[in-house]
Amino acid sequence: MVTAKVAAKTAAKTAVKPKALLLHLGLNTVSPAAYAGWDGLLAACEFDANDMAAIARARGMKPTVLLGKKATRKAVLAAMRSAAKALKTGDFFLLSFSGHGGQVPDTHRDEPDRKDETWCLFDGQLIDDELYLELNRFAAGVRVLVLSDSCHSGSVTRAGNPPPPPPGQRYKLIPPGVCQRVYTAHQAFYDGLQADVAAASAKGVIDPDAALSQVALSVPAAQAQQVVGSFKTSVLLISGCQENQTSLDGEHNGAFTEKLLRVWDHGRFSGNYLSFHTRIRAALPPSQSPNLFALGPAAAFLKQAPFTV
């Protein structure tokens, strides 16, 4: 006769463990052909991606790392869609990006600055609406962590160029003039991307940045979901700076990634995502204050230890 204790042990052995997939992107340069002759030279972004991958390996996970020329729109979207198909409820996906942030005109909504923020991939920009559409392709109950060490600073761009960065550092932001030239040269492509996202969304596209900017750091995940819209996936996004700030690139790591690694302390950090973000934010100057947003049913996710599968 099988006792309850034996049955419990058998069930524990046969239980399927959560699966983890990780994608780390780092770009020290972009293709001038895709960016109106601008190569966007940075120094530490590929170090950032490799250092984030090292965290995964130390925790027994096998990451995918796309650096420089390999971090194309096609490769990144393919990797995300493959992960979305492979992961089920309870699984974990980590996406990190280190590189330039940019902007293209928003062609479909009425947000005040009429701008969509972007990640600058090697052969073209990934628009924020595309990113959020891809995140919402993941199954309900999948935990998605996004770490973005880049600039998405609409207010700074509208106000003109930021002051010169400290010696040995660079801003992770496309200069406004380059933004305009890139969009002018590839307007049909970027307008078409926004139209494709709108067509793919049954309820119309949520403008994530405009909505997220209304959510204070202390707002619970449930309220953030109410402001941003319905996400079936549990998503945490920690970005390198506020909307009106810029992220800095250094010699070995970006400022945000450097402080993240220091707080993580080779896995000795003790706390959850909320305290993790608080510690990283406290380690940076007031001119660069990382944001934390929760989308979908992420209340339990927020209370987990970082990088938990």
Secondary structure, 3 states (H helix, E strand, C coil): CCCHHHHHHHHHHHCCCCCEEEEEEECCCCCHHHCCCCCCCCCCHHHHHHHHHHHHHHCCCCCEEEEHHHCCHHHHHHHHHHHHHHCCCCCEEEEEEECCEEEEECCCCCCCCCEEEEEEECCEEEEHHHHHHHHCCCCCCCEEEEEEECCCCHHHHHHCCCCCCCCCCEECECCHHHHHHHHHHCHHHHHHHHHHHHHHCCCCCCCHHHHHCCCCCCCCHHHHHHHHCCCCCEEEEEECCCCCCCCEECCCCCHHHHHHHHHHHHHCCCCCHHHHHHHHHHHCCCCCCCEEEEECCCHHHHCCCCCCC
